[in-house]
């Protein structure tokens, strides 16, 4: 399939389907490296969850944080 047609079809996907497509394409570039990255993110997320549960860090409201960042970038 021509890449322009493929891109046009991909843009019609739902956000979840687009994310799945991006993930599949990303992993196809270097599967060995992706496994290393996945292991590192797993360790990081486990560390963050442990710190949260221990009261060492607090959770932030995602929407409010994004609005704040967007406002800062708009300055």
DRENKOLLUM-963141 format. One record per residue: residue in three letters; x, y, z of N, C-alpha, C, O, CB in turn. Coordinates in steps of 0.02 Angstrom, whole numbers, padded with zeros to 5 digits, always signed. Glycine has a CB too. Example, Ala and Ser with C-alpha at 12.3 -4.5 7.8 and 13.67 -1.06 7.14 Angstrom:
! DRENKOLLUM-963141
ALA+00660-00284+00390+00615-00225+00390+00660-00165+00390+00712-00166+00423+00565-00224+00452;SER+00642-00112+00354+00684-00053+00357+00645+00002+00394+00670+00057+00402+00704-00030+00286;
***
This chain:
! DRENKOLLUM-963141
UNK+00043-00059+00000+00000+00000+00000+00045+00062+00000+00095+00065+00035-00048+00000+00062;UNK+00026+00111-00039+00064+00173-00042+00062+00207+00026+00011+00208+00060+00035+00220-00097;UNK+00118+00236+00046+00124+00265+00113+00073+00320+00126+00048+00327+00181+00194+00291+00125;UNK+00057+00361+00075+00008+00414+00084-00061+00386+00098-00097+00413+00140+00006+00459+00021;UNK-00079+00332+00065-00144+00300+00077-00145+00268+00146-00195+00270+00182-00159+00248+00023;UNK-00089+00238+00165-00084+00207+00231-00091+00260+00285-00126+00250+00335-00018+00170+00238;UNK-00058+00317+00276-00062+00372+00325-00133+00398+00330-00158+00411+00384-00014+00428+00306;UNK-00166+00406+00272-00235+00431+00272-00281+00383+00309-00324+00405+00347-00260+00441+00199;UNK-00272+00318+00299-00312+00268+00333-00297+00269+00408-00343+00262+00449-00299+00198+00304;UNK-00234+00276+00427-00215+00277+00497-00246+00336+00534-00263+00330+00592-00139+00278+00504;UNK-00252+00392+00500-00280+00452+00532-00355+00444+00547-00383+00483+00586-00270+00512+00487;UNK-00387+00395+00516-00458+00382+00528-00469+00337+00589-00526+00327+00610-00489+00351+00466;UNK-00415+00310+00617-00421+00265+00674-00440+00303+00737-00431+00364+00742-00355+00227+00685;UNK-00467+00266+00785-00482+00296+00850-00416+00310+00886-00364+00283+00867-00527+00248+00893;UNK-00417+00352+00938-00356+00366+00975-00322+00302+01002-00261+00297+01001-00371+00413+01032;UNK-00362+00256+01027-00334+00193+01053-00301+00153+00997-00246+00127+01005-00389+00151+01087;UNK-00335+00149+00940-00306+00112+00883-00243+00146+00858-00195+00112+00839-00358+00108+00826;UNK-00241+00212+00858-00181+00248+00838-00123+00232+00885-00067+00221+00863-00193+00324+00836;UNK-00137+00232+00950-00085+00216+00999-00059+00145+00989+00001+00133+00995-00112+00225+01071;UNK-00104+00099+00975-00083+00030+00962-00040+00025+00900+00009-00012+00898-00145-00015+00955;UNK-00059+00064+00848-00020+00064+00786+00049+00094+00798+00099+00067+00774-00057+00105+00732;UNK+00053+00148+00835+00117+00179+00851+00161+00130+00889+00220+00123+00874+00106+00244+00892;UNK+00132+00097+00938+00170+00049+00978+00197-00008+00934+00255-00027+00940+00127+00021+01035;UNK+00154-00034+00890+00176-00089+00846+00232-00067+00799+00280-00104+00789+00116-00115+00805;UNK+00226-00007+00771+00278+00018+00726+00343+00031+00764+00397+00014+00740+00255+00083+00692;UNK+00337+00060+00823+00396+00075+00864+00433+00011+00881+00495+00007+00876+00376+00112+00929;UNK+00396-00040+00903+00427-00103+00922+00459-00138+00862+00507-00176+00871+00376-00148+00954;UNK+00433-00125+00803+00462-00158+00744+00530-00130+00725+00566-00162+00687+00414-00152+00686;UNK+00547-00071+00750+00611-00040+00732+00670-00077+00762+00719-00090+00728+00612+00032+00754;UNK+00666-00094+00826+00720-00130+00859+00692-00167+00919+00695-00141+00975+00777-00082+00880;UNK+00664-00227+00908+00632-00263+00963+00677-00276+01023+00654-00274+01080+00606-00328+00938;UNK+00741-00288+01012+00787-00301+01068+00793-00239+01112+00793-00244+01173+00856-00323+01042;UNK+00800-00182+01081+00806-00120+01119+00741-00104+01155+00742-00079+01211+00825-00061+01072;UNK+00684-00119+01124+00619-00106+01155+00611-00146+01219+00584-00121+01268+00562-00122+01107;UNK+00635-00208+01219+00629-00249+01280+00669-00217+01337+00647-00218+01395+00655-00321+01267;UNK+00726-00190+01322+00767-00157+01372+00731-00095+01399+00731-00082+01459+00836-00137+01344;UNK+00701-00057+01354+00664+00003+01374+00604-00016+01416+00589+00016+01466+00641+00042+01311;UNK+00568-00069+01396+00510-00092+01435+00530-00113+01505+00495-00098+01553+00476-00151+01399;UNK+00587-00148+01512+00610-00168+01578+00627-00108+01621+00612-00106+01681+00672-00214+01572;UNK+00659-00058+01591+00677+00003+01628+00614+00040+01651+00612+00064+01708+00721+00049+01584;UNK+00564+00047+01607+00502+00080+01626+00464+00041+01680+00434+00071+01725+00457+00090+01565;UNK+00467-00025+01676+00434-00066+01728+00467-00053+01796+00432-00043+01845+00438-00141+01710;UNK+00533-00053+01798+00569-00041+01861+00553+00029+01887+00542+00038+01947+00645-00049+01851;UNK+00552+00079+01842+00537+00148+01862+00466+00153+01890+00456+00185+01942+00546+00196+01803;UNK+00418+00123+01856+00349+00128+01880+00340+00092+01946+00301+00114+01989+00301+00098+01827;UNK+00375+00036+01956+00371+00001+02020+00401+00044+02076+00374+00047+02131+00408-00067+02016;UNK+00457+00077+02061+00488+00122+02110+00442+00180+02128+00436+00198+02186+00555+00149+02084;UNK+00410+00208+02078+00365+00265+02090+00304+00243+02131+00282+00279+02176+00342+00296+02024;UNK+00276+00185+02115+00219+00160+02153+00238+00147+02225+00200+00163+02271+00191+00096+02120;UNK+00295+00117+02236+00319+00104+02304+00327+00170+02343+00307+00174+02401+00387+00065+02303;UNK+00356+00220+02311+00366+00286+02343+00298+00318+02358+00290+00349+02411+00408+00332+02299;UNK+00250+00312+02313+00183+00340+02324+00150+00307+02384+00123+00340+02428+00140+00332+02260;UNK+00153+00241+02385+00121+00204+02440+00154+00219+02506+00121+00216+02559+00123+00129+02426;UNK+00219+00235+02505+00255+00251+02567+00246+00324+02587+00271+00346+02638+00329+00235+02559;UNK+00209+00362+02546+00197+00432+02562+00257+00477+02545+00259+00534+02568+00180+00439+02633;UNK+00303+00452+02507+00363+00490+02489+00350+00539+02431+00384+00589+02424+00420+00443+02471;UNK+00301+00523+02390+00281+00567+02335+00205+00570+02334+00172+00526+02360+00309+00543+02266;UNK+00178+00623+02304+00105+00629+02300+00083+00626+02227+00122+00639+02181+00082+00695+02334;UNK+00021+00609+02218-00009+00606+02152-00031+00676+02132-00051+00717+02174-00068+00556+02149;UNK-00029+00690+02068-00053+00754+02042-00114+00742+01998-00120+00689+01967+00002+00790+02002;UNK-00158+00790+01995-00215+00787+01950-00189+00797+01879-00162+00850+01863-00269+00841+01968;UNK-00197+00747+01837-00170+00748+01769-00195+00807+01728-00156+00842+01696-00186+00685+01734;UNK-00261+00817+01727-00289+00871+01686-00265+00939+01710-00248+00982+01669-00366+00868+01689;UNK-00264+00949+01775-00241+01013+01802-00167+01025+01787-00147+01081+01771-00253+01016+01878;UNK-00128+00973+01791-00057+00978+01776-00045+00996+01703-00003+01038+01688-00020+00913+01793;UNK-00082+00964+01658-00075+00979+01587-00096+01050+01572-00064+01085+01532-00117+00929+01545;UNK-00151+01073+01604-00173+01143+01594-00119+01191+01618-00106+01242+01586-00240+01156+01632;UNK-00089+01176+01674-00036+01219+01702+00025+01222+01656+00053+01275+01644-00015+01194+01772;UNK+00044+01165+01630+00101+01163+01583+00085+01201+01520+00126+01240+01495+00120+01089+01566;UNK+00025+01191+01494+00004+01226+01433+00003+01301+01444+00023+01340+01401-00066+01201+01409;UNK-00020+01322+01502-00022+01394+01518+00050+01422+01522+00063+01476+01498-00059+01407+01585;UNK+00095+01384+01553+00164+01405+01558+00197+01410+01489+00236+01456+01477+00203+01357+01602;UNK+00181+01364+01445+00209+01365+01378+00181+01422+01336+00214+01446+01290+00196+01298+01343;UNK+00120+01444+01353+00088+01498+01316+00114+01566+01335+00097+01615+01302+00015+01495+01327;UNK+00154+01571+01387+00179+01636+01410+00230+01664+01363+00256+01718+01375+00209+01631+01479;
***
